[in-house]
């Protein structure tokens, strides 16, 4: 069983983009603490299974982050299930999750971890899909995080800027507000410098696009940036 609270660097890979077995092995060898399989668009069960197959030879935990009930697969991997706290519709807070639980009788609850997302980039795929209320001040983002942490008792609060490097005042406010949950940050982390800066404010830095678009060596540099920030 995974322990998200023990992670400081996570690599997120998109089933819609795929990955060769050779590249997957190299990703696993970068020093990242875990690989999360998840994406917003074009995610299907077959694509998830294909990516899991490529990653199975690695030595790091592989976790599935389902974006819809159809992308949930029961393969022995743990699940990080998002709820978008600042979504414009309740469907992305609880509706999609309700539908999954209505139709799925194979859920192993010992392998399910909930993530409270605060989506901050209105131009991102997830921001558009969920109609997220992104024009919020740091203190409001912190209030969402407090709801996730103290009211809903979620193990992970995820500040998501998806594709662009975010406002560190927001991440800092969230981190200061949270008492128990692990704070994830994702968005625009594609270099040593960006990773080191993000790690100053968040418990765990999530690197996504860089793994696909910039390659394994760029990913390795982000791992080094997070590690150096922890020293």
C-alpha positions in Angstrom: 0.0 0.0 0.0 1.3 3.5 -0.9 1.8 6.3 1.6 1.3 9.7 -0.2 2.5 11.4 3.0 6.0 10.0 2.4 6.4 11.4 -1.1 8.2 14.5 -2.0 8.3 14.1 -5.8 5.8 12.4 -8.0 5.8 11.8 -11.8 2.4 12.0 -13.5 2.0 10.2 -16.8 -0.9 10.7 -19.1 -2.6 7.5 -20.6 -3.7 9.5 -23.6 0.0 10.3 -24.4 1.3 6.8 -23.6 4.9 5.8 -22.9 7.2 3.1 -24.2 8.5 0.4 -21.9 12.0 1.7 -22.3 11.1 5.2 -21.3 9.0 3.9 -18.4 12.0 2.0 -17.0 14.1 5.2 -17.3 11.4 7.3 -15.5 11.3 4.8 -12.7 15.0 5.2 -12.3 15.0 9.0 -11.9 14.5 8.9 -8.1 10.9 9.9 -8.2 8.9 8.6 -5.3 5.9 7.3 -7.3 4.3 7.4 -10.7 0.7 8.4 -11.0 -1.2 7.3 -14.1 -3.9 9.9 -14.9 -5.1 12.6 -17.3 -8.1 14.7 -18.1 -8.8 14.1 -21.8 -9.0 10.9 -23.9 -8.5 8.6 -21.0 -9.9 5.1 -21.5 -9.6 1.8 -19.7 -7.4 0.3 -22.6 -5.0 3.3 -22.5 -4.7 3.0 -18.7 -4.0 -0.7 -19.0 -1.4 -0.2 -21.7 0.5 2.4 -19.7 0.3 0.2 -16.5 1.9 -2.6 -18.6 4.7 -0.4 -19.6 5.4 0.7 -16.0 5.1 -2.7 -14.3 8.8 -3.4 -14.6 9.8 -0.3 -12.6 10.8 -0.2 -9.0 8.6 2.6 -7.8 4.9 2.6 -6.7 2.4 3.0 -9.6 -0.9 4.6 -8.7 -4.0 5.2 -10.8 -5.7 8.6 -10.7 -9.0 8.0 -12.5 -10.7 11.0 -14.2 -14.0 9.1 -14.8 -15.5 5.8 -13.8 -14.6 4.2 -17.1 -10.9 4.8 -16.4 -10.9 2.8 -13.1 -9.2 -0.5 -13.4 -8.7 -3.1 -10.6 -5.2 -4.3 -11.1 -3.9 -4.2 -7.5 -2.7 -0.6 -7.9 -3.8 2.0 -5.3 -6.2 4.7 -6.5 -5.9 8.5 -5.9 -9.4 9.7 -6.5 -9.8 13.5 -7.1 -12.6 15.7 -5.9 -12.4 19.3 -7.3 -13.3 21.5 -4.4 -13.7 24.7 -6.4 -15.5 23.1 -9.3 -18.4 25.1 -10.8 -20.7 22.1 -10.5 -21.2 19.6 -7.8 -20.7 16.8 -10.4 -16.9 17.2 -10.0 -17.1 17.4 -6.2 -19.1 14.3 -5.6 -21.3 13.4 -8.7 -18.7 11.5 -10.7 -17.5 9.7 -7.6 -21.0 8.7 -6.7 -21.6 7.3 -10.2 -18.4 5.2 -9.9 -19.4 3.8 -6.6 -22.9 3.1 -7.9 -21.7 0.9 -10.7 -18.5 -0.6 -9.3 -18.8 -3.5 -6.8 -15.1 -4.3 -6.8 -13.7 -1.4 -4.8 -11.0 -2.2 -2.3 -11.3 0.7 0.1 -8.0 0.0 1.7 -6.5 1.0 -1.7 -8.5 4.2 -2.2 -7.0 7.7 -1.3 -9.0 10.9 -1.8 -7.4 14.1 -3.1 -9.0 17.5 -2.6 -8.1 19.5 -5.8 -7.9 23.3 -5.9 -7.7 24.0 -9.6 -6.1 27.4 -10.3 -5.5 27.6 -14.1 -8.7 28.5 -15.9 -7.2 27.7 -19.3 -6.2 24.1 -18.4 -8.1 21.1 -19.5 -9.2 20.3 -16.0 -10.1 23.9 -15.3 -12.4 24.1 -18.4 -13.9 20.6 -17.8 -14.9 21.3 -14.2 -15.7 25.0 -14.7 -13.4 25.7 -11.8 -13.7 29.0 -9.9 -10.0 30.0 -10.3 -10.2 33.7 -9.7 -9.7 33.4 -6.0 -7.3 34.9 -3.5 -4.7 32.9 -1.5 -6.9 33.1 1.6 -9.8 31.6 -0.3 -7.6 28.8 -1.7 -6.5 28.2 1.9 -10.1 28.0 3.1 -10.8 25.3 0.5 -7.7 23.5 1.7 -9.0 23.7 5.3 -12.3 22.2 4.3 -10.5 19.3 2.7 -8.1 18.8 5.6 -10.2 19.5 8.7 -13.8 19.0 7.6 -13.5 16.1 5.0 -10.3 14.7 6.5 -8.8 14.1 3.1 -5.2 12.8 3.1 -4.1 15.0 0.1 -4.7 18.6 -0.9 -3.6 19.2 -4.4 -3.0 22.8 -5.7 -3.1 22.4 -9.5 -2.0 25.0 -12.0 -1.7 22.4 -14.8 0.7 23.6 -17.5 1.8 26.9 -16.0 3.9 27.7 -12.9 1.6 28.9 -10.2 1.4 31.7 -7.6 3.6 30.6 -4.7 1.6 32.9 -2.4 -1.4 30.6 -3.0 0.7 27.4 -2.4 2.2 28.9 0.7 -1.2 29.9 2.1 -2.6 26.4 1.5 0.4 24.8 3.2 0.1 27.1 6.2 -3.6 26.3 6.5 -3.3 22.5 6.3 -2.6 20.6 9.5 -2.8 16.9 8.6 -3.1 16.5 4.9 -0.1 16.3 2.5 0.0 19.3 0.2 0.7 18.4 -3.5 1.7 21.1 -6.0 1.5 20.5 -9.8 1.9 22.9 -12.8 4.8 24.1 -14.9 7.5 22.2 -13.0 9.9 21.5 -15.9 13.4 22.4 -14.5 15.6 22.1 -11.5 14.9 25.7 -10.5 11.1 25.4 -10.7 11.1 22.1 -8.8 13.3 23.5 -6.0 11.1 26.6 -5.7 7.9 24.6 -5.6 9.4 22.3 -3.0 9.9 25.2 -0.7 6.1 25.6 -0.3 4.6 22.1 -1.0 5.1 18.8 0.7 5.2 17.0 -2.7 5.9 18.3 -6.2 4.1 16.7 -9.1 5.8 16.7 -12.5 3.7 15.9 -15.5 4.2 17.5 -18.9 8.0 17.6 -18.6 8.2 13.8 -18.4 6.4 13.5 -21.8 7.6 16.7 -23.5 11.2 17.3 -22.2 12.4 13.8 -21.5 13.8 11.8 -18.7 16.9 13.9 -18.1 14.7 17.0 -17.5 12.6 14.9 -15.1 15.7 13.8 -13.3 16.7 17.4 -12.8 13.3 18.1 -11.2 14.0 15.3 -8.8 17.3 16.8 -7.9 15.7 20.2 -7.4 13.2 18.8 -4.9 15.9 16.8 -3.1 18.1 19.9 -2.7 15.2 21.9 -1.4 14.8 19.3 1.4 18.4 19.5 2.5 
